[in-house]
Amino acid sequence: MRLICPLCGERDLREFVYRGAAVLLRRPAPEAGAAAFLDYLVTRDNPAGPNAELWQHEGGCRAWLRVVRDTRDHAVLEVALARELAR
């Protein structure tokens, strides 16, 4: 599998590290309470189909990426810088 880093171009998967579901970009507000933070930190879906994930280009520019990948066939549907989407 290959990923296209928006900063470095197409690279082999071995340069990247999977960091978790992209829901981590949507951190609850401090006043949301303990239950909201527990859900944020622990609860994860396991969908069959397109799934938004966080990857880090550890072997390159070290940028955080939001990758939309189909979990059924590992097809990469979209790659974007996570910092651009978290705004």
PyMOL Python script that loads the backbone (N, CA, C, O; Angstrom):
from pymol import cmd

cmd.read_pdbstr("""\
ATOM      1  N   MET A   1       0.847  -1.170   0.000  1.00  0.00           N
ATOM      2  CA  MET A   1       0.000   0.000   0.000  1.00  0.00           C
ATOM      3  C   MET A   1       0.896   1.237   0.000  1.00  0.00           C
ATOM      4  O   MET A   1       1.946   1.248   0.642  1.00  0.00           O
ATOM      5  N   ARG A   2       0.484   2.260  -0.709  1.00  0.00           N
ATOM      6  CA  ARG A   2       1.213   3.523  -0.776  1.00  0.00           C
ATOM      7  C   ARG A   2       0.277   4.661  -0.377  1.00  0.00           C
ATOM      8  O   ARG A   2      -0.917   4.638  -0.675  1.00  0.00           O
ATOM      9  N   LEU A   3       0.843   5.651   0.298  1.00  0.00           N
ATOM     10  CA  LEU A   3       0.090   6.841   0.679  1.00  0.00           C
ATOM     11  C   LEU A   3       0.722   8.051   0.001  1.00  0.00           C
ATOM     12  O   LEU A   3       1.933   8.094  -0.214  1.00  0.00           O
ATOM     13  N   ILE A   4      -0.101   9.019  -0.327  1.00  0.00           N
ATOM     14  CA  ILE A   4       0.396  10.254  -0.923  1.00  0.00           C
ATOM     15  C   ILE A   4       0.397  11.329   0.157  1.00  0.00           C
ATOM     16  O   ILE A   4      -0.652  11.848   0.537  1.00  0.00           O
ATOM     17  N   CYS A   5       1.588  11.652   0.642  1.00  0.00           N
ATOM     18  CA  CYS A   5       1.740  12.716   1.629  1.00  0.00           C
ATOM     19  C   CYS A   5       1.561  14.044   0.896  1.00  0.00           C
ATOM     20  O   CYS A   5       2.198  14.263  -0.134  1.00  0.00           O
ATOM     21  N   PRO A   6       0.706  14.936   1.405  1.00  0.00           N
ATOM     22  CA  PRO A   6       0.516  16.230   0.749  1.00  0.00           C
ATOM     23  C   PRO A   6       1.794  17.073   0.667  1.00  0.00           C
ATOM     24  O   PRO A   6       1.892  17.971  -0.169  1.00  0.00           O
ATOM     25  N   LEU A   7       2.769  16.787   1.530  1.00  0.00           N
ATOM     26  CA  LEU A   7       4.011  17.559   1.543  1.00  0.00           C
ATOM     27  C   LEU A   7       5.159  16.875   0.794  1.00  0.00           C
ATOM     28  O   LEU A   7       6.002  17.549   0.203  1.00  0.00           O
ATOM     29  N   CYS A   8       5.194  15.531   0.817  1.00  0.00           N
ATOM     30  CA  CYS A   8       6.331  14.791   0.260  1.00  0.00           C
ATOM     31  C   CYS A   8       6.009  13.995  -1.002  1.00  0.00           C
ATOM     32  O   CYS A   8       6.922  13.539  -1.690  1.00  0.00           O
ATOM     33  N   GLY A   9       4.747  13.826  -1.310  1.00  0.00           N
ATOM     34  CA  GLY A   9       4.371  13.029  -2.476  1.00  0.00           C
ATOM     35  C   GLY A   9       4.115  11.573  -2.115  1.00  0.00           C
ATOM     36  O   GLY A   9       3.983  11.231  -0.940  1.00  0.00           O
ATOM     37  N   GLU A  10       4.046  10.729  -3.118  1.00  0.00           N
ATOM     38  CA  GLU A  10       3.724   9.312  -2.913  1.00  0.00           C
ATOM     39  C   GLU A  10       4.884   8.595  -2.230  1.00  0.00           C
ATOM     40  O   GLU A  10       6.042   8.720  -2.630  1.00  0.00           O
ATOM     41  N   ARG A  11       4.540   7.841  -1.188  1.00  0.00           N
ATOM     42  CA  ARG A  11       5.545   7.125  -0.399  1.00  0.00           C
ATOM     43  C   ARG A  11       5.031   5.734  -0.031  1.00  0.00           C
ATOM     44  O   ARG A  11       3.827   5.476  -0.036  1.00  0.00           O
ATOM     45  N   ASP A  12       5.966   4.853   0.284  1.00  0.00           N
ATOM     46  CA  ASP A  12       5.640   3.502   0.730  1.00  0.00           C
ATOM     47  C   ASP A  12       5.043   3.545   2.129  1.00  0.00           C
ATOM     48  O   ASP A  12       5.401   4.404   2.935  1.00  0.00           O
ATOM     49  N   LEU A  13       4.152   2.636   2.414  1.00  0.00           N
ATOM     50  CA  LEU A  13       3.456   2.568   3.700  1.00  0.00           C
ATOM     51  C   LEU A  13       4.420   2.466   4.884  1.00  0.00           C
ATOM     52  O   LEU A  13       4.096   2.918   5.982  1.00  0.00           O
ATOM     53  N   ARG A  14       5.590   1.881   4.676  1.00  0.00           N
ATOM     54  CA  ARG A  14       6.537   1.683   5.780  1.00  0.00           C
ATOM     55  C   ARG A  14       7.054   2.994   6.363  1.00  0.00           C
ATOM     56  O   ARG A  14       7.632   2.990   7.451  1.00  0.00           O
ATOM     57  N   GLU A  15       6.861   4.119   5.665  1.00  0.00           N
ATOM     58  CA  GLU A  15       7.270   5.422   6.196  1.00  0.00           C
ATOM     59  C   GLU A  15       6.239   6.002   7.156  1.00  0.00           C
ATOM     60  O   GLU A  15       6.514   6.996   7.827  1.00  0.00           O
ATOM     61  N   PHE A  16       5.056   5.397   7.230  1.00  0.00           N
ATOM     62  CA  PHE A  16       3.940   5.940   8.003  1.00  0.00           C
ATOM     63  C   PHE A  16       3.610   5.049   9.194  1.00  0.00           C
ATOM     64  O   PHE A  16       3.859   3.844   9.178  1.00  0.00           O
ATOM     65  N   VAL A  17       3.044   5.668  10.228  1.00  0.00           N
ATOM     66  CA  VAL A  17       2.602   4.947  11.418  1.00  0.00           C
ATOM     67  C   VAL A  17       1.131   5.267  11.648  1.00  0.00           C
ATOM     68  O   VAL A  17       0.730   6.431  11.666  1.00  0.00           O
ATOM     69  N   TYR A  18       0.330   4.211  11.825  1.00  0.00           N
ATOM     70  CA  TYR A  18      -1.097   4.372  12.120  1.00  0.00           C
ATOM     71  C   TYR A  18      -1.239   4.844  13.556  1.00  0.00           C
ATOM     72  O   TYR A  18      -0.640   4.266  14.463  1.00  0.00           O
ATOM     73  N   ARG A  19      -2.034   5.900  13.772  1.00  0.00           N
ATOM     74  CA  ARG A  19      -2.181   6.469  15.119  1.00  0.00           C
ATOM     75  C   ARG A  19      -3.591   6.364  15.681  1.00  0.00           C
ATOM     76  O   ARG A  19      -3.809   6.739  16.833  1.00  0.00           O
ATOM     77  N   GLY A  20      -4.547   5.873  14.917  1.00  0.00           N
ATOM     78  CA  GLY A  20      -5.891   5.697  15.452  1.00  0.00           C
ATOM     79  C   GLY A  20      -6.959   6.317  14.572  1.00  0.00           C
ATOM     80  O   GLY A  20      -6.680   6.858  13.502  1.00  0.00           O
ATOM     81  N   ALA A  21      -8.175   6.223  15.047  1.00  0.00           N
ATOM     82  CA  ALA A  21      -9.316   6.757  14.312  1.00  0.00           C
ATOM     83  C   ALA A  21      -9.279   8.281  14.309  1.00  0.00           C
ATOM     84  O   ALA A  21      -8.837   8.895  15.280  1.00  0.00           O
ATOM     85  N   ALA A  22      -9.735   8.882  13.236  1.00  0.00           N
ATOM     86  CA  ALA A  22      -9.691  10.340  13.097  1.00  0.00           C
ATOM     87  C   ALA A  22     -10.670  11.055  14.031  1.00  0.00           C
ATOM     88  O   ALA A  22     -10.675  12.285  14.080  1.00  0.00           O
ATOM     89  N   VAL A  23     -11.487  10.326  14.761  1.00  0.00           N
ATOM     90  CA  VAL A  23     -12.366  10.978  15.744  1.00  0.00           C
ATOM     91  C   VAL A  23     -11.537  11.688  16.813  1.00  0.00           C
ATOM     92  O   VAL A  23     -12.053  12.540  17.537  1.00  0.00           O
ATOM     93  N   LEU A  24     -10.251  11.337  16.913  1.00  0.00           N
ATOM     94  CA  LEU A  24      -9.374  12.003  17.879  1.00  0.00           C
ATOM     95  C   LEU A  24      -9.195  13.483  17.556  1.00  0.00           C
ATOM     96  O   LEU A  24      -8.764  14.254  18.413  1.00  0.00           O
ATOM     97  N   LEU A  25      -9.520  13.886  16.334  1.00  0.00           N
ATOM     98  CA  LEU A  25      -9.456  15.304  15.969  1.00  0.00           C
ATOM     99  C   LEU A  25     -10.588  16.106  16.607  1.00  0.00           C
ATOM    100  O   LEU A  25     -10.517  17.334  16.674  1.00  0.00           O
ATOM    101  N   ARG A  26     -11.631  15.420  17.075  1.00  0.00           N
ATOM    102  CA  ARG A  26     -12.798  16.089  17.656  1.00  0.00           C
ATOM    103  C   ARG A  26     -12.822  15.908  19.179  1.00  0.00           C
ATOM    104  O   ARG A  26     -13.700  15.234  19.717  1.00  0.00           O
ATOM    105  N   ARG A  27     -11.868  16.505  19.851  1.00  0.00           N
ATOM    106  CA  ARG A  27     -11.763  16.399  21.304  1.00  0.00           C
ATOM    107  C   ARG A  27     -12.922  17.136  21.972  1.00  0.00           C
ATOM    108  O   ARG A  27     -13.281  18.239  21.559  1.00  0.00           O
ATOM    109  N   PRO A  28     -13.515  16.517  23.017  1.00  0.00           N
ATOM    110  CA  PRO A  28     -14.619  17.194  23.718  1.00  0.00           C
ATOM    111  C   PRO A  28     -14.142  18.447  24.455  1.00  0.00           C
ATOM    112  O   PRO A  28     -12.972  18.560  24.821  1.00  0.00           O
ATOM    113  N   ALA A  29     -15.049  19.364  24.660  1.00  0.00           N
ATOM    114  CA  ALA A  29     -14.749  20.578  25.417  1.00  0.00           C
ATOM    115  C   ALA A  29     -14.454  20.205  26.874  1.00  0.00           C
ATOM    116  O   ALA A  29     -14.973  19.200  27.361  1.00  0.00           O
ATOM    117  N   PRO A  30     -13.636  20.989  27.575  1.00  0.00           N
ATOM    118  CA  PRO A  30     -13.297  20.672  28.969  1.00  0.00           C
ATOM    119  C   PRO A  30     -14.514  20.497  29.873  1.00  0.00           C
ATOM    120  O   PRO A  30     -14.474  19.703  30.813  1.00  0.00           O
ATOM    121  N   GLU A  31     -15.586  21.224  29.603  1.00  0.00           N
ATOM    122  CA  GLU A  31     -16.782  21.130  30.447  1.00  0.00           C
ATOM    123  C   GLU A  31     -17.684  19.948  30.067  1.00  0.00           C
ATOM    124  O   GLU A  31     -18.751  19.788  30.660  1.00  0.00           O
ATOM    125  N   ALA A  32     -17.288  19.125  29.105  1.00  0.00           N
ATOM    126  CA  ALA A  32     -18.126  18.015  28.632  1.00  0.00           C
ATOM    127  C   ALA A  32     -18.299  16.910  29.679  1.00  0.00           C
ATOM    128  O   ALA A  32     -19.287  16.177  29.640  1.00  0.00           O
ATOM    129  N   GLY A  33     -17.373  16.785  30.593  1.00  0.00           N
ATOM    130  CA  GLY A  33     -17.499  15.789  31.646  1.00  0.00           C
ATOM    131  C   GLY A  33     -16.705  14.521  31.380  1.00  0.00           C
ATOM    132  O   GLY A  33     -16.201  14.295  30.280  1.00  0.00           O
ATOM    133  N   ALA A  34     -16.609  13.696  32.423  1.00  0.00           N
ATOM    134  CA  ALA A  34     -15.793  12.480  32.375  1.00  0.00           C
ATOM    135  C   ALA A  34     -16.315  11.461  31.372  1.00  0.00           C
ATOM    136  O   ALA A  34     -15.521  10.805  30.699  1.00  0.00           O
ATOM    137  N   ALA A  35     -17.626  11.315  31.257  1.00  0.00           N
ATOM    138  CA  ALA A  35     -18.197  10.315  30.336  1.00  0.00           C
ATOM    139  C   ALA A  35     -17.837  10.642  28.890  1.00  0.00           C
ATOM    140  O   ALA A  35     -17.548   9.741  28.103  1.00  0.00           O
ATOM    141  N   ALA A  36     -17.852  11.929  28.537  1.00  0.00           N
ATOM    142  CA  ALA A  36     -17.497  12.335  27.169  1.00  0.00           C
ATOM    143  C   ALA A  36     -16.030  12.042  26.887  1.00  0.00           C
ATOM    144  O   ALA A  36     -15.693  11.615  25.783  1.00  0.00           O
ATOM    145  N   PHE A  37     -15.151  12.262  27.861  1.00  0.00           N
ATOM    146  CA  PHE A  37     -13.731  11.980  27.659  1.00  0.00           C
ATOM    147  C   PHE A  37     -13.461  10.485  27.605  1.00  0.00           C
ATOM    148  O   PHE A  37     -12.617  10.040  26.828  1.00  0.00           O
ATOM    149  N   LEU A  38     -14.158   9.711  28.409  1.00  0.00           N
ATOM    150  CA  LEU A  38     -14.011   8.264  28.354  1.00  0.00           C
ATOM    151  C   LEU A  38     -14.416   7.743  26.977  1.00  0.00           C
ATOM    152  O   LEU A  38     -13.716   6.914  26.395  1.00  0.00           O
ATOM    153  N   ASP A  39     -15.526   8.220  26.465  1.00  0.00           N
ATOM    154  CA  ASP A  39     -15.978   7.824  25.132  1.00  0.00           C
ATOM    155  C   ASP A  39     -14.958   8.239  24.067  1.00  0.00           C
ATOM    156  O   ASP A  39     -14.673   7.471  23.147  1.00  0.00           O
ATOM    157  N   TYR A  40     -14.417   9.436  24.189  1.00  0.00           N
ATOM    158  CA  TYR A  40     -13.415   9.964  23.258  1.00  0.00           C
ATOM    159  C   TYR A  40     -12.145   9.117  23.245  1.00  0.00           C
ATOM    160  O   TYR A  40     -11.576   8.864  22.183  1.00  0.00           O
ATOM    161  N   LEU A  41     -11.702   8.679  24.419  1.00  0.00           N
ATOM    162  CA  LEU A  41     -10.445   7.946  24.534  1.00  0.00           C
ATOM    163  C   LEU A  41     -10.557   6.448  24.259  1.00  0.00           C
ATOM    164  O   LEU A  41      -9.593   5.839  23.795  1.00  0.00           O
ATOM    165  N   VAL A  42     -11.705   5.847  24.534  1.00  0.00           N
ATOM    166  CA  VAL A  42     -11.805   4.388  24.526  1.00  0.00           C
ATOM    167  C   VAL A  42     -12.705   3.826  23.430  1.00  0.00           C
ATOM    168  O   VAL A  42     -12.339   2.844  22.784  1.00  0.00           O
ATOM    169  N   THR A  43     -13.857   4.419  23.210  1.00  0.00           N
ATOM    170  CA  THR A  43     -14.854   3.839  22.312  1.00  0.00           C
ATOM    171  C   THR A  43     -14.461   4.049  20.853  1.00  0.00           C
ATOM    172  O   THR A  43     -14.213   5.178  20.429  1.00  0.00           O
ATOM    173  N   ARG A  44     -14.405   2.962  20.090  1.00  0.00           N
ATOM    174  CA  ARG A  44     -14.072   3.029  18.673  1.00  0.00           C
ATOM    175  C   ARG A  44     -15.022   2.148  17.870  1.00  0.00           C
ATOM    176  O   ARG A  44     -15.395   1.056  18.298  1.00  0.00           O
ATOM    177  N   ASP A  45     -15.403   2.647  16.701  1.00  0.00           N
ATOM    178  CA  ASP A  45     -16.174   1.842  15.760  1.00  0.00           C
ATOM    179  C   ASP A  45     -15.206   0.965  14.972  1.00  0.00           C
ATOM    180  O   ASP A  45     -14.010   1.250  14.907  1.00  0.00           O
ATOM    181  N   ASN A  46     -15.729  -0.097  14.378  1.00  0.00           N
ATOM    182  CA  ASN A  46     -14.935  -0.966  13.518  1.00  0.00           C
ATOM    183  C   ASN A  46     -15.726  -1.176  12.229  1.00  0.00           C
ATOM    184  O   ASN A  46     -16.238  -2.268  11.985  1.00  0.00           O
ATOM    185  N   PRO A  47     -15.827  -0.122  11.396  1.00  0.00           N
ATOM    186  CA  PRO A  47     -16.691  -0.205  10.223  1.00  0.00           C
ATOM    187  C   PRO A  47     -16.080  -1.029   9.094  1.00  0.00           C
ATOM    188  O   PRO A  47     -14.859  -1.098   8.952  1.00  0.00           O
ATOM    189  N   ALA A  48     -16.929  -1.642   8.308  1.00  0.00           N
ATOM    190  CA  ALA A  48     -16.514  -2.283   7.068  1.00  0.00           C
ATOM    191  C   ALA A  48     -16.834  -1.285   5.964  1.00  0.00           C
ATOM    192  O   ALA A  48     -18.001  -1.056   5.645  1.00  0.00           O
ATOM    193  N   GLY A  49     -15.807  -0.701   5.389  1.00  0.00           N
ATOM    194  CA  GLY A  49     -15.988   0.325   4.371  1.00  0.00           C
ATOM    195  C   GLY A  49     -15.107   1.517   4.663  1.00  0.00           C
ATOM    196  O   GLY A  49     -14.126   1.391   5.396  1.00  0.00           O
ATOM    197  N   PRO A  50     -15.433   2.678   4.106  1.00  0.00           N
ATOM    198  CA  PRO A  50     -14.609   3.865   4.313  1.00  0.00           C
ATOM    199  C   PRO A  50     -14.508   4.252   5.786  1.00  0.00           C
ATOM    200  O   PRO A  50     -15.504   4.305   6.507  1.00  0.00           O
ATOM    201  N   ASN A  51     -13.278   4.520   6.204  1.00  0.00           N
ATOM    202  CA  ASN A  51     -13.003   4.847   7.597  1.00  0.00           C
ATOM    203  C   ASN A  51     -11.945   5.942   7.633  1.00  0.00           C
ATOM    204  O   ASN A  51     -10.915   5.821   6.969  1.00  0.00           O
ATOM    205  N   ALA A  52     -12.178   7.014   8.400  1.00  0.00           N
ATOM    206  CA  ALA A  52     -11.208   8.092   8.553  1.00  0.00           C
ATOM    207  C   ALA A  52     -10.224   7.734   9.663  1.00  0.00           C
ATOM    208  O   ALA A  52     -10.623   7.392  10.776  1.00  0.00           O
ATOM    209  N   GLU A  53      -8.934   7.819   9.344  1.00  0.00           N
ATOM    210  CA  GLU A  53      -7.880   7.407  10.270  1.00  0.00           C
ATOM    211  C   GLU A  53      -6.810   8.485  10.358  1.00  0.00           C
ATOM    212  O   GLU A  53      -6.668   9.313   9.458  1.00  0.00           O
ATOM    213  N   LEU A  54      -6.056   8.463  11.463  1.00  0.00           N
ATOM    214  CA  LEU A  54      -4.897   9.347  11.619  1.00  0.00           C
ATOM    215  C   LEU A  54      -3.625   8.533  11.375  1.00  0.00           C
ATOM    216  O   LEU A  54      -3.439   7.456  11.941  1.00  0.00           O
ATOM    217  N   TRP A  55      -2.772   9.066  10.535  1.00  0.00           N
ATOM    218  CA  TRP A  55      -1.471   8.462  10.258  1.00  0.00           C
ATOM    219  C   TRP A  55      -0.421   9.553  10.426  1.00  0.00           C
ATOM    220  O   TRP A  55      -0.701  10.732  10.205  1.00  0.00           O
ATOM    221  N   GLN A  56       0.790   9.159  10.816  1.00  0.00           N
ATOM    222  CA  GLN A  56       1.885  10.116  10.899  1.00  0.00           C
ATOM    223  C   GLN A  56       2.981   9.696   9.935  1.00  0.00           C
ATOM    224  O   GLN A  56       3.358   8.525   9.885  1.00  0.00           O
ATOM    225  N   HIS A  57       3.492  10.654   9.169  1.00  0.00           N
ATOM    226  CA  HIS A  57       4.578  10.382   8.226  1.00  0.00           C
ATOM    227  C   HIS A  57       5.890  10.408   9.005  1.00  0.00           C
ATOM    228  O   HIS A  57       6.695  11.331   8.877  1.00  0.00           O
ATOM    229  N   GLU A  58       6.078   9.378   9.805  1.00  0.00           N
ATOM    230  CA  GLU A  58       7.205   9.309  10.729  1.00  0.00           C
ATOM    231  C   GLU A  58       8.544   9.195  10.015  1.00  0.00           C
ATOM    232  O   GLU A  58       9.546   9.725  10.497  1.00  0.00           O
ATOM    233  N   GLY A  59       8.579   8.515   8.880  1.00  0.00           N
ATOM    234  CA  GLY A  59       9.829   8.336   8.149  1.00  0.00           C
ATOM    235  C   GLY A  59      10.084   9.434   7.142  1.00  0.00           C
ATOM    236  O   GLY A  59      10.929   9.279   6.260  1.00  0.00           O
ATOM    237  N   GLY A  60       9.375  10.532   7.255  1.00  0.00           N
ATOM    238  CA  GLY A  60       9.531  11.641   6.316  1.00  0.00           C
ATOM    239  C   GLY A  60       9.393  12.972   7.025  1.00  0.00           C
ATOM    240  O   GLY A  60      10.195  13.299   7.900  1.00  0.00           O
ATOM    241  N   CYS A  61       8.387  13.738   6.656  1.00  0.00           N
ATOM    242  CA  CYS A  61       8.201  15.102   7.171  1.00  0.00           C
ATOM    243  C   CYS A  61       7.570  15.150   8.565  1.00  0.00           C
ATOM    244  O   CYS A  61       7.481  16.221   9.165  1.00  0.00           O
ATOM    245  N   ARG A  62       7.131  13.996   9.084  1.00  0.00           N
ATOM    246  CA  ARG A  62       6.520  13.849  10.408  1.00  0.00           C
ATOM    247  C   ARG A  62       5.140  14.499  10.518  1.00  0.00           C
ATOM    248  O   ARG A  62       4.632  14.676  11.625  1.00  0.00           O
ATOM    249  N   ALA A  63       4.534  14.850   9.402  1.00  0.00           N
ATOM    250  CA  ALA A  63       3.204  15.459   9.411  1.00  0.00           C
ATOM    251  C   ALA A  63       2.148  14.434   9.822  1.00  0.00           C
ATOM    252  O   ALA A  63       2.292  13.235   9.581  1.00  0.00           O
ATOM    253  N   TRP A  64       1.081  14.940  10.453  1.00  0.00           N
ATOM    254  CA  TRP A  64      -0.080  14.126  10.787  1.00  0.00           C
ATOM    255  C   TRP A  64      -1.057  14.206   9.627  1.00  0.00           C
ATOM    256  O   TRP A  64      -1.339  15.293   9.122  1.00  0.00           O
ATOM    257  N   LEU A  65      -1.574  13.062   9.203  1.00  0.00           N
ATOM    258  CA  LEU A  65      -2.470  12.987   8.061  1.00  0.00           C
ATOM    259  C   LEU A  65      -3.795  12.370   8.453  1.00  0.00           C
ATOM    260  O   LEU A  65      -3.850  11.484   9.306  1.00  0.00           O
ATOM    261  N   ARG A  66      -4.859  12.836   7.830  1.00  0.00           N
ATOM    262  CA  ARG A  66      -6.163  12.182   7.940  1.00  0.00           C
ATOM    263  C   ARG A  66      -6.346  11.409   6.643  1.00  0.00           C
ATOM    264  O   ARG A  66      -6.448  11.987   5.561  1.00  0.00           O
ATOM    265  N   VAL A  67      -6.384  10.088   6.780  1.00  0.00           N
ATOM    266  CA  VAL A  67      -6.493   9.194   5.627  1.00  0.00           C
ATOM    267  C   VAL A  67      -7.861   8.533   5.670  1.00  0.00           C
ATOM    268  O   VAL A  67      -8.243   7.961   6.691  1.00  0.00           O
ATOM    269  N   VAL A  68      -8.597   8.607   4.575  1.00  0.00           N
ATOM    270  CA  VAL A  68      -9.853   7.869   4.453  1.00  0.00           C
ATOM    271  C   VAL A  68      -9.518   6.620   3.653  1.00  0.00           C
ATOM    272  O   VAL A  68      -9.112   6.692   2.493  1.00  0.00           O
ATOM    273  N   ARG A  69      -9.700   5.460   4.310  1.00  0.00           N
ATOM    274  CA  ARG A  69      -9.306   4.183   3.734  1.00  0.00           C
ATOM    275  C   ARG A  69     -10.476   3.220   3.828  1.00  0.00           C
ATOM    276  O   ARG A  69     -11.166   3.164   4.846  1.00  0.00           O
ATOM    277  N   ASP A  70     -10.696   2.463   2.763  1.00  0.00           N
ATOM    278  CA  ASP A  70     -11.733   1.434   2.759  1.00  0.00           C
ATOM    279  C   ASP A  70     -11.152   0.200   3.451  1.00  0.00           C
ATOM    280  O   ASP A  70     -10.194  -0.396   2.959  1.00  0.00           O
ATOM    281  N   THR A  71     -11.727  -0.178   4.582  1.00  0.00           N
ATOM    282  CA  THR A  71     -11.183  -1.286   5.361  1.00  0.00           C
ATOM    283  C   THR A  71     -11.406  -2.645   4.714  1.00  0.00           C
ATOM    284  O   THR A  71     -10.797  -3.631   5.129  1.00  0.00           O
ATOM    285  N   ARG A  72     -12.270  -2.714   3.703  1.00  0.00           N
ATOM    286  CA  ARG A  72     -12.514  -3.997   3.028  1.00  0.00           C
ATOM    287  C   ARG A  72     -11.398  -4.358   2.059  1.00  0.00           C
ATOM    288  O   ARG A  72     -11.056  -5.533   1.928  1.00  0.00           O
ATOM    289  N   ASP A  73     -10.823  -3.371   1.378  1.00  0.00           N
ATOM    290  CA  ASP A  73      -9.787  -3.673   0.386  1.00  0.00           C
ATOM    291  C   ASP A  73      -8.547  -2.785   0.522  1.00  0.00           C
ATOM    292  O   ASP A  73      -7.653  -2.844  -0.322  1.00  0.00           O
ATOM    293  N   HIS A  74      -8.483  -1.972   1.565  1.00  0.00           N
ATOM    294  CA  HIS A  74      -7.358  -1.074   1.871  1.00  0.00           C
ATOM    295  C   HIS A  74      -7.146   0.011   0.825  1.00  0.00           C
ATOM    296  O   HIS A  74      -6.071   0.610   0.781  1.00  0.00           O
ATOM    297  N   ALA A  75      -8.131   0.280  -0.011  1.00  0.00           N
ATOM    298  CA  ALA A  75      -8.017   1.353  -0.993  1.00  0.00           C
ATOM    299  C   ALA A  75      -8.013   2.695  -0.273  1.00  0.00           C
ATOM    300  O   ALA A  75      -8.877   2.959   0.563  1.00  0.00           O
ATOM    301  N   VAL A  76      -7.040   3.540  -0.597  1.00  0.00           N
ATOM    302  CA  VAL A  76      -6.948   4.872  -0.009  1.00  0.00           C
ATOM    303  C   VAL A  76      -7.810   5.802  -0.852  1.00  0.00           C
ATOM    304  O   VAL A  76      -7.578   5.966  -2.050  1.00  0.00           O
ATOM    305  N   LEU A  77      -8.809   6.410  -0.213  1.00  0.00           N
ATOM    306  CA  LEU A  77      -9.761   7.258  -0.913  1.00  0.00           C
ATOM    307  C   LEU A  77      -9.414   8.735  -0.823  1.00  0.00           C
ATOM    308  O   LEU A  77      -9.755   9.508  -1.718  1.00  0.00           O
ATOM    309  N   GLU A  78      -8.737   9.135   0.250  1.00  0.00           N
ATOM    310  CA  GLU A  78      -8.436  10.555   0.468  1.00  0.00           C
ATOM    311  C   GLU A  78      -7.308  10.695   1.475  1.00  0.00           C
ATOM    312  O   GLU A  78      -7.224   9.920   2.428  1.00  0.00           O
ATOM    313  N   VAL A  79      -6.441  11.678   1.270  1.00  0.00           N
ATOM    314  CA  VAL A  79      -5.370  12.013   2.218  1.00  0.00           C
ATOM    315  C   VAL A  79      -5.323  13.532   2.352  1.00  0.00           C
ATOM    316  O   VAL A  79      -5.322  14.248   1.351  1.00  0.00           O
ATOM    317  N   ALA A  80      -5.283  14.018   3.587  1.00  0.00           N
ATOM    318  CA  ALA A  80      -5.205  15.455   3.841  1.00  0.00           C
ATOM    319  C   ALA A  80      -4.401  15.693   5.114  1.00  0.00           C
ATOM    320  O   ALA A  80      -4.315  14.819   5.976  1.00  0.00           O
ATOM    321  N   LEU A  81      -3.817  16.874   5.224  1.00  0.00           N
ATOM    322  CA  LEU A  81      -3.111  17.239   6.452  1.00  0.00           C
ATOM    323  C   LEU A  81      -4.132  17.387   7.579  1.00  0.00           C
ATOM    324  O   LEU A  81      -5.134  18.086   7.428  1.00  0.00           O
ATOM    325  N   ALA A  82      -3.875  16.730   8.700  1.00  0.00           N
ATOM    326  CA  ALA A  82      -4.798  16.786   9.835  1.00  0.00           C
ATOM    327  C   ALA A  82      -4.921  18.195  10.376  1.00  0.00           C
ATOM    328  O   ALA A  82      -5.998  18.593  10.819  1.00  0.00           O
ATOM    329  N   ARG A  83      -3.843  18.956  10.349  1.00  0.00           N
ATOM    330  CA  ARG A  83      -3.897  20.327  10.894  1.00  0.00           C
ATOM    331  C   ARG A  83      -4.833  21.222  10.109  1.00  0.00           C
ATOM    332  O   ARG A  83      -5.393  22.169  10.661  1.00  0.00           O
ATOM    333  N   GLU A  84      -5.012  20.933   8.820  1.00  0.00           N
ATOM    334  CA  GLU A  84      -5.927  21.722   7.997  1.00  0.00           C
ATOM    335  C   GLU A  84      -7.389  21.392   8.323  1.00  0.00           C
ATOM    336  O   GLU A  84      -8.262  22.252   8.208  1.00  0.00           O
ATOM    337  N   LEU A  85      -7.648  20.160   8.724  1.00  0.00           N
ATOM    338  CA  LEU A  85      -9.012  19.723   8.995  1.00  0.00           C
ATOM    339  C   LEU A  85      -9.451  20.021  10.419  1.00  0.00           C
ATOM    340  O   LEU A  85     -10.648  20.088  10.697  1.00  0.00           O
ATOM    341  N   ALA A  86      -8.494  20.202  11.326  1.00  0.00           N
ATOM    342  CA  ALA A  86      -8.821  20.426  12.737  1.00  0.00           C
ATOM    343  C   ALA A  86      -9.199  21.885  13.013  1.00  0.00           C
ATOM    344  O   ALA A  86      -9.603  22.211  14.129  1.00  0.00           O
ATOM    345  N   ARG A  87      -9.080  22.743  12.044  1.00  0.00           N
ATOM    346  CA  ARG A  87      -9.388  24.165  12.249  1.00  0.00           C
ATOM    347  C   ARG A  87     -10.851  24.419  12.304  1.00  0.00           C
ATOM    348  O   ARG A  87     -11.274  25.563  12.472  1.00  0.00           O
TER     349      ARG A  87
END
""", "prot")
cmd.dss("prot")
cmd.show_as("cartoon", "prot")
cmd.util.cbc("prot")
cmd.orient("prot")
